[in-house]
């Protein structure tokens, strides 16, 4: 499947989709259960030795977002340097032949040497899906947070979602054991949409804290249930609040890394 080996490594971008329930998150794990591990194993099986200087010829795959265990991706973006020249479509087919069913490369492209999936990204969009009905279709159970009951005012939550837009201190929206030195983040878009029984929270930002989107979704659910009000949400965004004052972290099953944006569009080949 490979074409001729080149004297220098070539940089490729991959668009990757996966069922997060089958992996221990994006990042490589000691037991090899990460999405990154599966992609790197597939590249080794294709005979790729990675860029010069990498230990034991490892093909290190870099992702745009380090999704947690159980979190899905519709269009994660990854970058990797390879020793062989590939037609992007052939690379997609070859990789998918060596990947588990819960993981698929959907598109590939040859990109400039300086492109890095994470460092080159301008923003990332996540979507959190909630199914609010007394019953849930079994086909979607792994992809939503199922919340039965009728005591939800989603219109109120939709209005409250706009409060996240702008630069705020999201310390109260970060997992307590992973709080970085700076907890300020810039949210570009935030909205909650009602589609019958399906509730979709969409948020785009330049960067996110650990568990940030899930906790944001959890706080909107508390508002929909009448447990939080708009003043409580404003307090949580001022920086003086602690994680313990905020909503519980909901299940990762409803969360998708939906899209990654770059200064220049990637020239994907179908």
NORHU-V152824 format. One record per residue. N is the residue number from 1. PHI is phi in whole degrees, -180 to 180 (NA if undefined). OMEGA is omega in whole degrees, -180 to 180 (* if undefined). Layout:
BEGIN
n={N	N}
phi={PHI	PHI}
omega={OMEGA	OMEGA}
END
This chain:
BEGIN
n={1	2	3	4	5	6	7	8	9	10	11	12	13	14	15	16	17	18	19	20	21	22	23	24	25	26	27	28	29	30	31	32	33	34	35	36	37	38	39	40	41	42	43	44	45	46	47	48	49	50	51	52	53	54	55	56	57	58	59	60	61	62	63	64	65	66	67	68	69	70	71	72	73	74	75	76	77	78	79	80	81	82	83	84	85	86	87	88	89	90	91	92	93	94	95	96	97	98	99	100	101	102	103	104	105	106	107	108	109	110	111	112	113	114	115	116	117	118	119	120	121	122	123	124	125	126	127	128	129	130	131	132	133	134	135	136	137	138	139	140	141	142	143	144	145	146	147	148	149	150	151	152	153	154	155	156	157	158	159	160	161	162	163	164	165	166	167	168	169	170	171	172	173	174	175	176	177	178	179	180	181	182	183	184	185	186	187	188	189	190	191	192	193	194	195	196	197	198	199	200	201	202	203	204	205	206	207	208	209	210	211	212	213	214	215	216	217	218	219	220	221	222	223	224	225	226	227	228	229	230	231	232	233	234	235	236	237	238	239	240	241	242	243	244	245	246	247	248	249	250	251	252	253	254	255	256	257	258	259	260	261	262	263	264	265	266	267	268	269	270}
phi={NA	-74	-99	-68	-76	-102	-69	-119	-72	-115	-100	-122	-110	-123	-97	-125	-123	-155	-89	-65	-66	-101	-134	-91	93	-71	-68	-55	-120	-56	-93	74	-95	-86	-61	-57	-60	-63	-67	-68	-64	-62	-66	-63	-67	-85	88	-79	-110	79	-73	-57	95	-73	-61	53	70	-63	-90	-84	-98	-105	-102	-73	-142	-90	-64	-76	-57	90	-85	-92	-141	-85	-146	-63	-116	-129	-130	-156	-99	-124	-86	-104	-87	-118	-71	-51	-64	-69	-65	-59	-65	-66	-64	-63	-69	-117	-106	-68	-63	-84	-138	-144	-89	-96	-152	-144	-157	-82	-125	-59	-59	-83	-72	-134	-54	-88	-70	-85	-73	-86	-159	-132	-113	-115	-132	-116	-108	-120	-107	-110	-161	-69	-129	-134	-61	-63	-68	-111	-57	-78	-116	-140	-97	-88	-127	-73	108	-116	-88	-124	-103	-72	-64	-63	-64	-63	-65	-67	-59	-68	-65	-74	-66	110	-95	-138	-94	-101	-55	-75	-114	-124	-55	-57	-84	-126	-76	-81	-62	-111	-113	-83	-140	-104	-94	-87	-141	-153	-155	-124	-117	-108	-124	68	-81	-96	-111	-122	-98	-115	-145	-127	-150	-71	-162	-131	-88	-62	69	-58	-66	-63	-70	-59	-62	-63	-67	-68	-65	-65	-67	-62	-87	84	-84	-113	-121	-64	-66	-64	-64	-61	-62	-65	-93	-87	100	-87	-83	-106	-60	-67	-83	-98	-69	-62	-81	-73	-57	-72	-60	-89	-101	-128	-76	-94	-160	-122	-109	-127	-57	-125	-63	-74	-83	-63	-103	-67}
omega={-178	174	-173	177	-179	178	179	179	178	-176	-180	172	179	170	-169	177	-179	173	-174	179	-179	-176	177	-178	180	-167	179	-178	179	-180	177	-174	179	175	178	179	-177	179	-180	175	-180	179	177	180	176	178	180	-178	177	-178	177	178	178	-179	178	177	-176	173	-178	180	180	-179	179	-179	-179	-177	180	176	178	-180	-177	172	170	-177	169	176	179	176	-178	176	-176	-179	-180	176	-178	162	-173	-179	178	177	178	-177	-179	179	-178	177	-178	-179	176	-175	-179	-176	-179	169	-175	179	177	179	171	-175	180	-176	-178	-178	176	-172	-178	-174	-179	-175	174	-178	177	177	175	173	178	-174	178	176	-175	-180	-178	176	-179	177	-179	-177	-176	-175	-178	-172	-178	165	-178	178	176	178	-175	-176	-180	174	-175	176	177	178	179	177	-178	-177	-179	-179	-179	-175	-180	-179	-178	173	-174	-180	-179	-180	-178	176	-170	-177	-177	-178	180	-179	177	-180	176	178	-180	177	-176	-180	176	-178	177	-175	-179	-179	-175	179	-177	178	-176	174	-179	179	178	-180	178	178	-178	172	179	179	-172	-177	180	180	174	178	179	179	177	175	177	176	180	179	179	-179	174	170	-176	179	178	180	179	177	-179	-177	-177	176	-180	-177	177	180	-177	179	-174	-178	172	178	-179	-177	176	-174	-178	-172	177	163	-167	-174	175	-176	-178	179	177	-178	176	-179	-179	172	-178	*}
END
